[in-house]
Amino acid sequence: MLDKVEYWLNLCDEDMATAKWLLQGKRLLHMAFFCHQIIEKALKAVVANITDEIPPKTHDLPKLAARAGITDLSEVHKKLLNKLTPLQIEARYPEYKEKIKETLSLEYCEKF
């Protein structure tokens, strides 16, 4: 199973480099999307490690955290997962994109 864990963690590293590059260019919506990807892939690495199974094909971060056995999240972390989850799907569609974009300041995204 280690290969599967390494697979997800390597993807995290690649996405982290992309997110940093996008942040420097102030492409905040896209940077936030990659932050979602980083957390999703890290959680999938945990799921692969503890279950010895292929992680579920979902982008729902709270569900992935639960599947990974991470149940003692602080309120700050819960809010972060809930803030990032819509960035996977909703940020792709025009009716949501502008609303989401308005919530992403440079200072806020630097915290991601």
Secondary structure as UniProt FT lines:
FT   HELIX           2..24
FT   TURN            25..26
FT   HELIX           28..51
FT   HELIX           61..67
FT   TURN            68..69
FT   HELIX           75..84
FT   HELIX           86..89
FT   HELIX           90..92
FT   HELIX           94..102
FT   HELIX           106..111
//
